[in-house]
Amino acid sequence: MIWVTHDLKQASRISTTTWFMGNGKLEQHVSESFFAKSAEDLAKRFIRPLEGASFI
């Protein structure tokens, strides 16, 4: 299933794979590592509101 959302908390709970698009590039990540320690600066800024949140 493909699900497009900006609800990051819900996405972090139910997804196994996360696709992030920034600056015209589409990047694939394992959801747990994407939300816990994303390496891309743009992705870090996008998920910053979730800092300190716990993930399943």
Sequence and secondary structure as in RCSB ss.txt:
>XXXX:A:sequence
MIWVTHDLKQASRISTTTWFMGNGKLEQHVSESFFAKSAEDLAKRFIRPLEGASFI
>XXXX:A:secstr
     S HHHHHHH SEEEEEETTEEEEEEHHHHHHH  SHHHHHHHGGGTT    
